[in-house]
């Protein structure tokens, strides 16, 4: 039957949901701490604890020095007592001696309680941090434990508590104790006050995760969320696109009879959600982002760089709808698309178009062409000023007039933009490609603090720096931390820097016909071979033949494919003869004709990097060398 100690230990394991080794380590550490405190032992003394769960006993072993006469029982042990533990020990040795104090169980229970609790809290904290650190960016479910005017405390798994600040809540949403809610983990940090798990229901990624959970097409990647703009509790806009043909991304998100989107709306405290289809065409994308308002035309101005502006023209009766309550619809559309959006009615756009025709000399020819229409537009605008309503045809006339004027200016702006882009491409092409692979930190000519300033401004490579100097060098002078002296040093560096010429690759060499001709016409190195017979004779072999290889001239590609043999530069000649060489020369008529004699010589040619085999055969009149 298990002791009460073992039952209590197992109960702690089950309650805290921690590994057995963690609790065991915490318990042993607490017992050691209780022993040191009860006897006043030094921290330098080695102490071990043995816990018997079946008997419910704790045994302490302390390291003590073997001495002849004991002066301090805490650190010393008599030689006779020590030899009961280790018969071979001598004076001056250190042995582990059982040193369990009397009533240690009661002392340990009182002293170790706080230490055990602290160890368990640390283990729980470590487990919580490891678990929830992996869930950052995900939705978790919890129970409301406490609510005040500043924050709400949410109970999570592993006995953890999450914090949801008031700014992270949906406006108008009220929590009650024991309510189960879902929230988005956007940060987990380990502070001196404890583990902090920050939750949010107003984060735009909370809506993204809800859509992934509710719409299978988004979860499986068939439908992709391109952008989200949200004002929690009021309105949100979501741009989606399909990754496969034949899929309606908006319909997939809304669901049959709006069941999917309605489930998300209820979760977000009746927040209105507009789902639109993303388009690569900025004009179409912006016109859909303005929905539910109807748009007459969208005119882009991208010449201003990052502050790109889109002018949206809407009918008179759609102006308030396009702007939204307190500008909410226009504000969300701008966040969704990343464009600065100017919304105006058709009559306002017509006034602006007339002023542009009168002020811009480039539009003088167009003004003459539109003279009759201009008169009609002025009459309609006068009618509008008098407070009289315009018909549908009148509104269409004004819209078409504005469209012609804006399109004319848009085409001109596009030409200017294309010219600027072409200029930038030419400048980039004039800079060595190696410069764009060189980090500024690898350029010794640039000082370290100048490198830091440039990198903070977005100039990361040497190519970026050279390109900025060629496009507009004055911008570099405007960077905080770069003075006239450093500016002049950068300009001088741009003028004086040289890049090494790249070595031609094998493909480039192979593609050059002159190189191929030169290699083919180069004669092979000559090799001389001397063979002695009865009458010494020297035979020169101009082109040695390799055994087993065809006697053909090698092409350029074959020369590159030859594998270099790992032989020494000087190799001894090997001469092999099948029978006695002299007997072959002294054959006589009437005797049995000697067998055919043959031999060969192997020589290493360092120029070709291979072995050359020279075969010798007896001819009709003399020896021949092949």
Steps between C-alpha positions, in 0.01 A plus 500: 500500500641838403597750768331834545818661366471312170130580472564868559780497240274338238224749582738789432598342168138468393397845619790694354521294179879512512762236416599266782870590466419870544310446825763251622779747436306775677435274799865394535619858474256605770615219733865597453415862572312394816801295619746785447272735690438260790866413569663814364699314232712684249390524137843363400423170671360234269160378623278231346149387589346157458118491505323169561141534380391160633613568857447874481848566636769749406871421548767770475863430409765766554862507390737505800875490555656195671692609813649336809324732744164655410460868580198586281239232436361693204815469287713230668470128570715267708726251321326201658157616390625582154651153452157347563397672177828477308755252644783644288461863606784686676526819699437802279266318263143614429215254539121525476357438847136467598418817690123505533411727796250392765139590420619596151161409353324770702778752443509422127123533472508846656812629329458344157139595441573846362797377298294221345222740412747740339659218299157386384406855402821534300437168327141600419622834368758334276242256366249778435757717323608211278142405413350844438814633334426259215140625476576866432286600204234238574156502660455348847191439708474601866267582786455852637628508857499870582394825331564864588504833322856448373532135407357150513672189632441186296574152635678279247639147487793389719371721786611806301333840503474733205451876511274693264538876527204730437654622174511140376131440564222559252329831589162443656577140593437403863636193673357315796679267738518138375424601139695291251654716227752469218791739459814553293845465661717780366783499755646279773774644719680393815518802732619531862136516604437163340393355169281740297277363227344793312170429326293702254162486332546826312809395304446466126672161502227379737260543208749325271516194728121491535467494122754217477305299758160566344585480128665170392607651166718753683644236732599277206641790294237498224397852601763748620449801727682789336432782744293588806393841628304509822349736754400263781133480582394719208614396155762291323604449139665181375655458153520139378611327181480147362809294424310265268283566199125465538494594870291792625707635793230736630232231486724253682551747786135603525366145481152378414249762613785677679536229765880512514537874523211530746675267743803732494278810535344358816845418642611860437204658680299572181787667319414562131736326257537588130664223294629617162698334223859608466621611156850567366358806322516780758206688347269200520626411846436851636154521343405173675652617827266801500199267495212506573519837321479507120804653330507698173875500454835448673805700388847414630799722561811293574758769422524600866674177606387372836221761525315352207155653466180379338215733410161328525201661330153392610147613408339770711273260685789264583736755657392459861493121465850495352641715779312315775415610851777733619706393197513139612441338160764712327744445785463123490531497120826694525639255760389203293654614171799697625402801288412852609144542376330829412124459454302767317165528329458531126426874520812566711708300254349698212600832665851366545516381138389842369765675709763261371402571138534873557828494694701226329641613162557137403123452489433796270442275199266279700312811619434600141376153417270496802374860453138401437498251787660756733211740437249229583695404816505860620123522457449184702730624776309827512179304530656305786600819681146627476388195692317332217531124465693346214357217297670165451606602149652822634699304756624261232607795283703649785652161583611439141646850479702450817613158379638642174693776678639272772591224258693749291699611802540142620656395170745788524588411859553139399744608229696702755501209740613255230780741404614518864495122531699462177754750632537306823547175308774659287676631810485160666632331186798739494609383848700179535274217617759404762428823689145388582642187670746693719373598844605848611668345804740320264620827342803616707500849342171587674523576872294294741274782624431608141409141415252489788335825388466379141359161602244665728392706197444188288831494310630149573742420216770685312282486188218679682741775601641544149149507354381763749803716421423483129125562542499775763814543715353791699274255687807340660605839638161531666552183708545571869865432584659569157676834467668670204831321563346153508288594199809592298671175604203298372502690168873441458453133578232473233735658243812301589372152581606227259360152463711204384421359160323164533690199369343342191310182571551170317183561301621843387838360395330214315276749321796703368596363152845663508590318821383170356705551182809587701468192717438266207791635294748470789719195426528224756830475690757277334635194678821319405556128548831319444504124427826307471532194270804330341574820313423789736234714345300794635136520404308821581131470562320829443156394616489229767199273494308401814407136516130437449429857381421590139763694320294815458564860573323595823246781489495796735222355717680166533814677621300646789341165587828314540553400863841572641672183619660513843849385412839639592672729251783254455404138450736213421471340159353152502621270226324167466607223262324169461809301403873548469571799276833370369356162404261669268781675319714182458239272335640265221355322194405134553416549863160540640402858457495687826173634628411857429678727740352825609547750779393851599626801688290716734600863552324780690455820299472803738363726226202279425469381858468131404695178430631444143538134387752429217456155341785339303441233230754316285455600137634341185819700494530688826328585828214746479374723773133588521 
